[in-house]
Amino acid sequence: MIASYIAVILVTLILMTVYIIGILSDNLYSSEKTDMFAKANIIAESISEIWDANTEISFAQAESVVDHLLAGTSIRGVVTNTAYSVLYDTNKESNLQGKAFVRDVLKRAVDGEQADITSDDETGIKMISVSVPIYRGEVIVGGVYLAKTVSNVANTVQSTQNSLVVFSIMIIILIGMMSWGFSFIITSPLEEFKEAAHKISKGDFSCRVKINGHNELAQMGETLNYMCNELSHLEEKRRKFVSDVSHELKTPMAGIKLICDSLVQTTEPDPEMVREFLTDMSEEVDRLTRLIERLLTLTRLDNGASNLKLEKTDVGAMLTRIIRKLTGIADSKTIKIERAYDGEELPAAMLDYDKIYEAVYNIVDNAIKYTPEGGEVKVEAQKREGFLVIRVEDTGDGIPEKDREKVFERFVRLDDSRSRETGGTGLGLAITKEAITMHGGTIKISEGAAGGSVFTVLLPCMPAQGGEKLT
């Protein structure tokens, strides 16, 4: 992270320095050229005014004009005619009076162009040269050449460049220190998150990260802790589920083992006793089968709503079929099943028939099992505000309010001894809730008018599409 920040800042500073130096250099050199062109044009105009019609200006005339305008400067001035013969040169030591002075920039001036050039002299110092034509009327009669070393400009540019380099180094050091601090602040929690994630991957869901502040890292830490809590609860449920399944399987297996041992130890078993033992063994096997079938059902439900096979369902006919199938069990306990619904008024809906059938079947079956002899079970159904409401009420002992949510958990029995007698596995209501939840519905338990329990199921009443097969 530090390296990335420094690299970005370094590239930015280099580009900024190059840009600033370029702009500064161009402006300074441009300013110098503008000043020299102004002086050259003034000299050319002044000489043009005193240029004789037939003869060239004298040395003295050129000297008075040029020296006056270039006084106090380090600019060298040369005045030539169109044959490049020097009429006047401020550099007396060069002794160019009357001699040819040929320069490319001067040739361009004699051709009628205001020209300039920047070059290095023999010592490597930058020099600016400008040249303008001298007109007499419409005719070019000569040229003015000015040259000046601009070491002061180069020094200014170099000084500015050095200052920018020092400034850039200071900025990089400062940014490096700040980046190191920020990276430490950011990566310290990330290291903790990494360590926590490593522990989670090993199955340790007890780890938690410290939460400081309310920034994005704190929110990430809260999310990680929440995930640990959920995984911990899930692991606890998994262990409890395995323990419950082991216990449920152990009991019938122990009964079968006991029966087998009793038969083996009996030297001359009575046929009637053998038949009784085998009957008991068959009941234990049936119990194991029911348990395994319900576990398989729960496994299928855990796969989610993607396994729903929605079909057009006649709800009234489904309820009637359930009541008809359970009537024999109810009659054996002289329990009356009251059907409080009109099948023709119930709308056909899109449901997974098998899942909802089993869910309602489990509710009515439980109501019959836990209602004493001579009692009553009432099944109601109606459409209410876009929902299909199925209500099953019994006249049993009821369910305490504190246990009403618990009964939907797996392997939960409020009366274990009665459940053994009725052959319950503790999975029926868990299957019921899973099936109803998959349909987007709800189930709740309340107290009945006669003290029993009322199971109320609300299912979204999805209208059946025309042409669907009616189940």
C-alpha positions, -999 to 999 in steps of 0.1 A, spaced: 0 0 0 28 24 9 46 16 -23 15 22 -44 9 56 -28 45 66 -32 45 55 -68 14 74 -76 26 106 -59 60 103 -75 46 101 -110 23 130 -102 51 151 -89 74 143 -118 46 153 -143 38 184 -123 75 194 -122 80 189 -159 48 209 -167 57 238 -143 93 240 -156 81 239 -192 56 266 -186 80 288 -167 108 283 -192 85 292 -221 71 323 -204 105 336 -194 121 331 -229 89 345 -245 92 376 -223 128 381 -233 120 377 -270 91 401 -268 114 427 -251 141 422 -277 117 424 -306 103 457 -292 138 472 -291 148 459 -325 116 474 -341 123 507 -324 159 507 -337 147 498 -372 121 526 -373 146 551 -360 172 542 -386 146 542 -413 138 578 -406 174 590 -410 183 566 -439 195 588 -468 177 584 -500 209 578 -520 234 567 -494 234 545 -464 235 559 -428 268 568 -413 285 550 -385 279 579 -362 242 580 -370 237 543 -363 258 546 -332 237 574 -317 205 555 -323 215 520 -312 236 529 -282 209 552 -270 182 524 -271 205 496 -258 221 516 -230 222 497 -197 216 463 -213 238 434 -222 223 432 -257 246 432 -287 232 452 -316 243 449 -353 229 470 -382 236 458 -418 225 466 -453 209 441 -476 243 429 -486 249 419 -450 277 445 -447 279 458 -411 271 494 -408 273 494 -370 282 468 -342 279 476 -305 307 451 -300 337 473 -309 362 445 -302 348 424 -330 359 450 -356 332 440 -381 327 475 -395 323 472 -433 326 434 -432 300 408 -440 279 396 -411 258 366 -422 234 349 -398 204 327 -407 181 348 -386 194 380 -403 188 365 -437 152 359 -428 149 396 -417 164 408 -450 138 386 -467 111 406 -449 105 384 -418 108 391 -381 128 361 -370 142 347 -337 163 318 -326 175 303 -293 209 286 -293 239 279 -272 271 299 -275 307 284 -274 305 282 -236 272 264 -236 252 295 -224 217 300 -238 215 329 -263 184 345 -279 189 362 -313 162 383 -330 162 401 -363 139 426 -380 140 443 -415 147 480 -420 122 496 -444 126 528 -463 91 532 -477 81 499 -491 117 487 -498 139 467 -474 173 485 -471 188 465 -443 183 446 -410 187 449 -373 202 420 -354 201 418 -316 216 390 -295 216 384 -257 227 357 -234 199 345 -211 219 329 -183 196 346 -158 166 329 -173 184 295 -173 194 302 -137 159 310 -127 146 278 -144 173 257 -127 166 273 -93 129 267 -97 136 231 -108 158 225 -78 132 239 -54 105 217 -70 128 186 -66 133 194 -29 96 201 -24 88 168 -42 112 149 -19 96 164 12 61 156 -1 72 120 -8 86 116 27 55 132 42 32 110 21 53 79 29 49 86 66 12 93 63 7 62 41 26 40 66 3 53 94 -29 48 73 -18 14 62 -11 4 97 -45 17 108 -62 -2 79 -42 -34 78 -42 -40 116 -79 -48 116 -76 -67 83 -49 -89 99 -74 -96 127 -101 -103 102 -78 -127 84 -69 -145 116 -106 -148 125 -115 -161 90 -87 -187 93 -101 -199 127 -136 -200 112 -123 -222 83 -110 -246 109 -144 -248 126 -137 -224 155 -169 -203 156 -161 -187 190 -137 -161 177 -148 -125 176 -130 -93 163 -128 -60 182 -151 -33 170 -137 3 171 -157 32 158 -184 32 132 -165 32 99 -165 7 71 -140 -16 88 -162 -16 120 -192 -26 99 -171 -54 83 -161 -65 118 -198 -65 129 -207 -85 99 -179 -110 106 -190 -113 143 -227 -118 131 -215 -145 108 -197 -162 136 -228 -161 158 -249 -176 130 -224 -203 123 -221 -211 160 -259 -214 163 -259 -236 131 -232 -258 145 -251 -261 178 -282 -271 159 -262 -296 138 -248 -312 169 -282 -313 186 -297 -328 154 -270 -355 152 -275 -363 189 -313 -364 186 -311 -386 155 -287 -409 173 -309 -411 203 -340 -418 182 -322 -445 162 -307 -460 194 -340 -467 211 -357 -489 185 -323 -506 178 -319 -514 214 -354 -529 215 -347 -550 185 -314 -562 200 -331 -571 233 -358 -591 215 -331 -609 194 -310 -617 225 -341 -630 243 -349 -653 214 -313 -666 212 -311 -673 249 -344 -692 250 -336 -729 243 -371 -740 234 -391 -709 227 -429 -711 226 -443 -704 192 -467 -679 206 -439 -661 224 -418 -660 192 -448 -646 173 -452 -619 200 -414 -610 199 -415 -608 161 -446 -586 163 -427 -563 187 -397 -563 164 -419 -554 134 -433 -525 153 -398 -512 161 -388 -516 124 -419 -496 114 -409 -470 139 -374 -468 124 -389 -466 89 -412 -437 99 -382 -419 114 -360 -424 83 -388 -413 60 -394 -381 79 -357 -374 80 -356 -378 42 -386 -355 39 -368 -328 60 -337 -332 39 -357 -325 8 -374 -295 24 -341 -281 34 -331 -278 -3 -354 -248 -5 -383 -234 -25 -366 -244 -58 -381 -279 -53 -417 -266 -51 -439 -283 -78 -468 -259 -80 -500 -272 -94 -536 -262 -95 -551 -276 -63 -587 -280 -51 -582 -270 -15 -616 -282 -4 -611 -317 -19 -576 -319 -3 -590 -312 32 -619 -337 26 -594 -364 16 -573 -357 48 -604 -359 70 -616 -391 54 -582 -408 58 -580 -399 95 -617 -406 104 -609 -443 113 -583 -432 139 -607 -406 153 -635 -431 154 -613 -455 174 -611 -428 201 -647 -417 196 -634 -383 185 -657 -363 163 -641 -344 133 -662 -314 124 -658 -300 89 -665 -263 90 -659 -252 55 -676 -252 21 -654 -268 -5 -671 -250 -33 -663 -216 -19 -626 -223 -15 -606 -211 -45 -583 -233 -64 -547 -223 -58 -513 -230 -70 -497 -252 -44 -472 -280 -40 -499 -305 -33 -478 -332 -16 -461 -308 7 -492 -289 18 -512 -322 21 -486 -336 45 -484 -304 64 -522 -302 71 -523 -340 76 -497 -337 104 -517 -309 121 -550 -328 121 -532 -361 130 -516 -344 160 -549 -329 170 -565 -364 171 -536 -380 189 -535 -354 217 -573 -351 221 -588 -373 248 -615 -399 240 -649 -383 234 -633 -350 223 -637 -330 191 -615 -317 163 -627 -289 141 -612 -281 107 -621 -247 91 -609 -231 59 -617 -198 42 -603 -172 19 -594 -139 36 -578 -108 21 -557 -128 -5 -548 -156 19 -560 -191 23 -566 -196 60 -568 -232 74 -577 -235 111 -575 -268 131 -589 -267 167 -589 -295 192 -603 -301 227 -571 -315 242 -549 -302 271 -535 -274 250 -499 -262 246 -484 -237 272 -476 -203 256 -439 -206 264 -437 -239 244 -457 -229 213 -427 -220 192 -406 -248 205 -430 -275 191 -419 -267 156 -383 -276 164 -370 -310 154 -373 -339 178 -391 -317 204 -418 -335 224 -437 -317 252 -449 -351 265 -423 -377 257 -441 -406 272 -473 -399 252 -453 -395 221 -438 -429 225 -473 -443 229 -486 -426 198 -455 -434 177 -444 -398 173 -410 -389 160 -409 -353 169 -405 -343 133 -441 -339 121 -446 -302 130 -410 -294 119 -419 -307 84 -452 -288 86 -436 -255 93 -409 -260 66 -435 -268 39 -457 -238 48 -427 -214 50 -415 -226 15 -449 -214 2 -444 -180 18 -470 -187 45 -471 -187 83 -483 -210 111 -491 -200 146 -506 -217 177 -532 -201 200 -555 -213 228 -589 -227 218 -623 -218 232 -625 -251 251 -589 -249 264 -573 -269 236 -550 -257 209 -557 -239 176 -533 -242 147 -538 -214 121 -521 -217 87 -520 -187 64 -510 -194 28 -507 -168 0 -537 -175 -23 -519 -176 -56 -546 -179 -83 -545 -210 -104 -538 -205 -141 -563 -217 -166 -556 -250 -183 -537 -264 -153 -544 -299 -141 -566 -298 -110 -554 -320 -81 
